[in-house]
Amino acid sequence: MNTIAQRLAQIRARITQAEQRYQRPPGSVKLLAVSKTRPLTDLQALNECGQHAFAENYLQDALPKIAALNDKISWHFIGPLQSNKTRPVAEHFHWLHTLERLKIARRLNDQRPADLPPLNVCIQVNISADPDKSGLMPEAAETFAHELAALPRLRLRGLMTLPRQQSELALQRQPFRELHALYNQLCQHGFELDTLSMGMSRDLEAAIAEGSTLVRIGTGLFGPRKSSQ
Ligand SMILES: *Cc1c(COP(=O)(O)O)cnc(C)c1O
């Protein structure tokens, strides 16, 4: 029997061990549960174990879950976002991790309801300049950050990346180290950031070693996804 509660305990233990091994302060790495394609009952089970941050990639899948779960949950959108789909993100989510276009940012800024706090955003960076991956080129990130500063209904919190899969720890660490360097550069230039969204089930140790503050974990919590998803 490998229940959601047991998987949650295993992931929390991996995070704690990595914090210790890499001299990160205890509790400095937060866990984001990636619940794309998972049924509501799985989210409820995890929520009852004390997990309050969930991430979704597909809007049509996410909105019924948001409506059904309680309002103490923080919802993160981590999928690709087209400009005709910005309104539900502006209205129902607390965070967006995959921001890379000014047009999308402006729409979200206009559509964010006045009674909600600003939408927290991370710039997605294509840190290894991989033609198959989305995200801004690293050298474009600072200009984009300046453009976002003019949008009061968005709050830039940090950077996110989704690097190419690698099996060796040293290779996994390289892109995360580069994203952290870019993050430090933005902080030195006056941006008040607190979030490095990096690390998934297979590479969370590498991400924590390189300064991740938020790991996005799907299969490690919920088990394998169906292959098409
Ligand atoms: C699916 C997904 C994850 C989680 O991946 P796992 O390997 O299941 O932990 C993290 N980040 C993004 C952007 C994803 O799409």
The ligand as an SDF file (V2000), in Angstrom:
LIG
                    3D

 15 15  0  0  0  0  0  0  0  0999 V2000
    4.0070   18.0740  -14.6980 C   0  0  0  0  0  0  0  0  0  0  0  0
    4.8730   19.1830  -14.2560 C   0  0  0  0  0  0  0  0  0  0  0  0
    5.6390   19.0930  -13.0710 C   0  0  0  0  0  0  0  0  0  0  0  0
    5.6660   17.8380  -12.1960 C   0  0  0  0  0  0  0  0  0  0  0  0
    6.4140   16.8490  -12.7750 O   0  0  0  0  0  0  0  0  0  0  0  0
    6.6480   15.4260  -12.0180 P   0  0  0  0  0  0  0  0  0  0  0  0
    7.7550   14.8260  -12.7710 O   0  0  0  0  0  0  0  0  0  0  0  0
    5.3710   14.6830  -12.1280 O   0  0  0  0  0  0  0  0  0  0  0  0
    7.0010   15.7460  -10.6060 O   0  0  0  0  0  0  0  0  0  0  0  0
    6.3910   20.1790  -12.6970 C   0  0  0  0  0  0  0  0  0  0  0  0
    6.4130   21.3160  -13.4300 N   0  0  0  0  0  0  0  0  0  0  0  0
    5.7080   21.4510  -14.5600 C   0  0  0  0  0  0  0  0  0  0  0  0
    5.7590   22.7190  -15.3150 C   0  0  0  0  0  0  0  0  0  0  0  0
    4.9230   20.3870  -15.0180 C   0  0  0  0  0  0  0  0  0  0  0  0
    4.2280   20.5260  -16.1560 O   0  0  0  0  0  0  0  0  0  0  0  0
  1  2  1  0
  2  3  1  0
  2 14  2  0
  3  4  1  0
  3 10  2  0
  4  5  1  0
  5  6  1  0
  6  7  2  0
  6  8  1  0
  6  9  1  0
 10 11  1  0
 11 12  2  0
 12 13  1  0
 12 14  1  0
 14 15  1  0
M  END
$$$$
